[in-house]
Structure formats: C-alpha cells, structure tokens
C-alpha cells in the first residue's frame, strides 16, 4: 500500500529540476487534473441530490420506483428512419399544414409505435462515467512515466545544484566544473535523450487523439465539432438537439417496473423518468472536448518544433544563442559544434540554470565535444 502511495506521490510532487516542456505539463497537469476533477464531480453528483425522478401518481410507490429505475437502468428507442416514417407500423399526427405529417417523439428516444415495439436502447452507462474520467486521467501519466523512466535523473547530474543561488564562489566553480565534465562524458547519450523526448511528444498526441475518438464513441457523436455544437445547442430543446448526448445520455427516458397486483398477477408499470445526473455529464463531456482541443494543437506544435530543430542545425543554434545571450567566443564555438542531441540537452539546462552560469559551463566544455 505504501509503495503505491509513494508512486502516486512521485507523480504529483514538484521536481528539483525541470525535465520537460509546457506542452507536456498541459497533458499530465492540466488535462489529468481536470479529468480527476470531472470524476469527482460526476461521482458526487450520483450520491448527492436527486439523481432520477419518475412520474408516478402513487406517492407510496414513487420513491421505490425511483430506486428501482436508478439501479436497473432506463431505456429509450432508436431514432426513426425514413422507412419507419413511411410504414404503417408508425403513428403520425397532423401538423400545422393539412398536408404535412410529423412524427410523434416527445423526447429523443421516447416515441409511440404501432404493432411492433422497436428495439430498446438500455441506459446504465451513467454508473461508469466517474470511472471513465478517472481511468483517462491516469492514462495521461503514461508519457510522463515513460519519460521519467528513460530520463534516469540525467538532468540532475548536468545541472548539479546550479539551479539555485550559490553564494560560495569556490563551490560554484567546482559545480560548474563537475557539470561540464558530466556533460562531456555523456555526449554519446544526448541523441538518444533527444529522440526519447520526441517520442514523448508523439505519445502525448496519440493519447489525446485516442481520448477524442473515445469521446465520440461514448457520446455517440458523428461530428468533429462536438463541444462547440453542445454549447451552441444548449438553448435548443432536447428533442431538437442534433448531438449524440441526447440519445446516449438522455435527460428523459423510460423505465418498466414489475409489481404484484392484488390478484397475485404481475403488473408492469411504465414510467417516464427524468435523469438529472445526465445534465451534469453532458457539461463534463463538453468540457473534456474543449480541453482536448486546447492540448492537441499545443502538443502538435511542440512536437513539430522539436522535429524541425533536429533536422535544422541553424535554427537550434540560433535558439541557443538567443536563450544564453553569451558574449564568450568559447561558448559560441561549442554551440556551433553541438549535434542535435547535445543542443537539446543545453536547451533543457537553460530552463534550470541562469544564462551566466550556463555560459561558464559551456566555456568549460572541451572543443572536441562532437
């Protein structure tokens, strides 16, 4: 148990040195923590307030019917097809115009039928919504765990304690010397270090695209502007909404309850129930879509930038010289000789070490680094 808690603590604790970029932090911090919050909100909504309200005239049975329908689940009917509209198996009503026929559907999935009952769509998925968000939140840490596994605290050896103020000049010179030596001795692993980080970017993108496709499948949506459509259609009555939430997570559904009658026969009571929790779930799914649409472009831009700097030496040298702003000729010569792996290591060191200190480290590095 304590080992599991230590692992979870390692995921959330603040690191001594920075080993990733803001694009990665958007995934394992913003997106993951938001999904954990969604899981908590959806779970609390199920255990607080009124989850379901079924229409029942008998007040003595209403509370029991609500409990039965919440536990056993509700159901709706699939939307009518054009063939159904033209068949004799479907009821029609006259519309405003005498020559116009409108299909009877009180709410999405709640409609009348003729001789044959349509196939039912059962709804019990709202019980698993908290686990859906919780599992996706943990999945956001997969790229982070992989990076910490392959990084092996190498940045700590390169940075030493130079990421915090050092008042003793002799100690600072010693740390600069050790940092430069560690940097030069590990030059053969710099390319692998850089490629691993590119793989982390690609893993983040694949993970979020997978979440987006899973969201489309869970909500039954057939358009890519899901979250935008949800918020734009929030003022439209549920029966007229085009989004899949009105079908897979309906606000109104049916429920059949079987009870014993006075004569000893089983009597089936069909009730129309209002699912209050689905109103919250629709909002959470929409917020998840917006978060994914925010994080995916950021991760894509970061991965593209990382790849461009690998294949374009001029760009990565210009970026390093701009970040370090060194006037030392030795530091400029070292930067010009760095390969893409070593350039990335220096770039990450610049996120932890002040520019003046990094200038001293590069001055200590031998000219035959590459």
N, C-alpha and C positions, 0 to 999 in steps of 0.2 A: 504493500500500500504506500509506504513512504517513498519507494523508488518511483512509483507512478507520479506522486506529488512533486518529487524533485524534477522529473522530466517536464511536467507542466509548468513548474516554476522557471525552468530554463527557457521555456518558450516565451514567457512574458517579461522576464527580468531585463533591465536595461544593461546593454553591453558596455564593456570598458572601452572598446574601440568600435568604430563604425566599419562594417564589412560589406555593406550593401548600399543600394541607392534608394531614393524616394519612391521610385516606381515599384520596387519590391515591398517597401513598407506600406504602400497603398493596399497590397494584397493581404499580407499577414497581420496588418494592424487595422486599417480602416474597414476592409471588406470582412475579415474574420470576426472582428469585434462587433460589427454591425449584425452579422448573421447570428452570433451568440445572443445579442440583444433581441433580435427577432424571435429566436427560440424561447427566450424568457418571456417576452410579451405574449406570444401565442400560447405558451403553457399557462401563464397566469390568467389569460382570458378564458381558458377552459375550466378553471377552478374558481373563478370569481364572477359574480353577476349571474345573469340569466343566459344560459347557452342556447336554449331552444324553447320555443313557445308554440304549442299545438292548439288548434282551435277545437275546443271541446265544451259543449254546453253543460255537461255534468261536472260540477266543481269538485265532487269527491273523486272523480277519476282523472282529472286534469293533471295533477302532479305525478300520478303514477304513469300516465300515458307519456308525459314529457320525459320521464326517466327511461321508459322502455324504448322510445324512439331515439333518444340520445345514445343508448347502449347498442341497440340492434341496428341502427342506421336508418336512413331515409332513401327515397328513390325518386327519380324523375323519368320522363320518357324522352327519347331522342327527338331532335327537331324533324318536322315533317319534310318529306321530299316532294318534288313536283308531281311525282307519280301518286303519292299519297293524297295530294290535294285534289287530284282529278279522279280518284277512285271512289267507289260507293262506300268504302269502309270508313270514311272520314265525314264528320259533320261539318257543315258550313253554315254561316249566318249571312244574312243580307247586310251589305254595307250601307254607306250613306247613299250611294247611287244604286238605283234599282238593278242595274246590270252588272254590279260588282259583287264578288263573293270574297269574304275574308275568313281566313282560318281561325278557329277558336283556340287560343292559347293564352290563358290568364297570366302565367309567368313562364319563363323559359323552362321547358320540360314538363309543364303542367297543362294538359290539354285533354279534350274528350276524344273518344274513339267509337268505332261502330261495333261490328260483330266480333272482331278480334282485338285483343289488347296488345299494344306494341311491346317490344322487348324493354324491360326495365333497366335503368341505369342506377345501380346502387351506390350510395354515398356513405362511406365510413372513413374516407381518407383524411378528414379533418382531425382524426385522432393522431395521425402520424406527422402532421405539419411541424410540431416542435422538433421532432427527431430529424426531419428533413433539413431544417435550418442548422441544427446542431452538428450533424454529420458534415454538411457542406463547410461549416466553419472550421472543423478540424482538417478537412481536406485542403484548406487554404494554407496550412502549415507544411504541406508536403515539400514544396520547393525550398522553404526555409530550412527544414530538417536536412534535406539533401545538401544544401549549401554549407550548413554548419558541419556536416559530416566530412565533406571533401575539403573544406577550408582549413580545418585542423588547427585553428588559432595561429595561423601563419602571420596574420597582420599584427598580432601582439608582439611577435618576435621582431618584425620590421619596425614597428613604432616604438617599442620599449615603453618607457614612461614619459616620452616626449610630448604626449597629447595633453599633459597637464603642466603648469608652470614649474620650472626647475630653477631654484634660487641659487644653488651652488654651481658656479661656473665650471669647476673641475668635474663635477658629476655630470653636468650637461655635455661636456666634451667627451667624457667616457661613454655616455649613452649614444651620442652621435657616432662615435667610432664603432660601437657594437652594432648599431643599426645598419651602418654602411657595410660592415663585414657580413652580417646576416643576409643583406640584400644581394651582395655579390655572390655569396656561396650558394644561394638558392636560385640563381638565374636560370637554371635548366628547368625549373618547375613553373616559371612565370607564364609560359604559353598555355600550359595545361590549366593553370589558375584562371586565366582569362577565358578560355574556352568553356570551362565549367560554369563560369558566371553567365556566359551567353546561353548555355543550356538552361540555367535557372530562369532567365527571361522567357525563353520559349516554353518552358514548363508552366510558368505563370499564365501565359497567353492561352495555352492549350487547356489549362484548368478552368479558366474563366469562360472560354468558349463552350466547354463542356457543361458548365453550370447554366449558361444561357440556353443551350439546346435542351437541357433537362428541365429548365423552367418552362420552355414552350411545350414540352411533353406533359408536365404536371398540370399546367393550366389549360391544356387543350387549345392553345392559341395557334392560329395559322397565319399570322403576320409578324413581321420583324420589328415593327414599331409598337411593341406590346405595351410598355409602360406609358408611352405617350398617348396611346389610344385609351388606356384605362383612365388616365386623369382627364383626358378630353371628354370622355363619355360618362364621367361621374355624375353629371346632372341629368343624364338620359335615363328614363325608366328602365328597370332591369329587363323587362320583356323586349325592349327595343335595342339592347346593347349588342354590338357585334362581337365582343370579346368572348373568349372561351371560358372565362371565370363564371359567367352567368349560367354555364352549363355544368362544369365540373365542380364548382364551389357555389352552388345556388344559394340565394338568400331565402327562397321559399321552395319546399319540397314536400313530398307525400310520405305518409307512414301508415302501415296497416298494423293494427293491434288486435290480437285474438283473445277474447274473454269468454268465460262460461256464462250462458244465459240462465234464466230462472228454470227453463225447461230442461236444462242439462245439455243443451247443444252449444256448439262453438259459434260465437258471433264475431264477425270481423268488422272492426270499426276503422274506417279510412279517414285519416285526418290530414289536414294541410298544416304544415309546421313552418315556423319562421326560424331560420338558423342565424342567430345573432353573431356567432363567432366568425362566420364566413365573411362578414363585413370587414372585420379586422384582418383576416387572412388576405383578402383582396388588396388591401392597402399595403400589407407587408410584401406581397409578391410584386406589386408595382414599385416599391422602394428598392427591392433587390434588383429589378431590371435596371433602374436608374444607376445604381452603384456599379453594376457590371458594365454599363455603357460608359461610365466615367473611368473605370480602371482599365478596360481593354485598350482604348486608344493610348493611354499613358504607358502601359506596358509595351504596346507595339512600337511606339515612338522610341522608348528606351532601348528595346532590342535592335531596332533599325539603326539607331545612333551607335550602339556598341559594335554592330557588324560593320558599319561604314568606317569607324575608326580602326578596325582591324585591317581592312583592305586599303585604307588611305593613310599612308605614313605622314603626309603633310598636315592633315587635319589633326591627328593626335599630337604631333609635335607643337603645332600652333596652340592647341588647347592647354598643353602642359606649361608652355612658356607664359601663356596668359594667366594661368592659375598661380604659378610660382612667382612670376614677375621678378626673376633673378637678373641681376646685372653681372653675375660671375661668368667669366668665359668658360671656366671648367664645367659649371653646371650646364651651360648651353651645349658644350661638346658632348657631355654624357647623354643629354636628351636627344641629340641628333643620332646617337649610336644605338639607342634603345629599340628593341623589337616591340611588336605589338603587345606581347605578354608583359614585359618589363614596364612599358608605358602605362599599362593598365594598373600595375602594382603601384607605380608612383602616383597615378591619379587617385587611387584609393587612399594612399598615405597622405595626400594633400587634404583629404577630408578630415584627418585626425591631427595632423601636425601643422603648426604655423608655417607660413611660407618661408620666413627667415631660417627656421630650423631645418626645413626640408632642403633649402639651398645649401646649408652646411653639410647635410648628409650626402647630397649629390656631389659636392666638392670632394668628399672623402672617398667616393667610389672610384675605382681604377678605370682608366680609359679603355682597357681591353675587356669591358663588361660583356660586349656582344661579340 
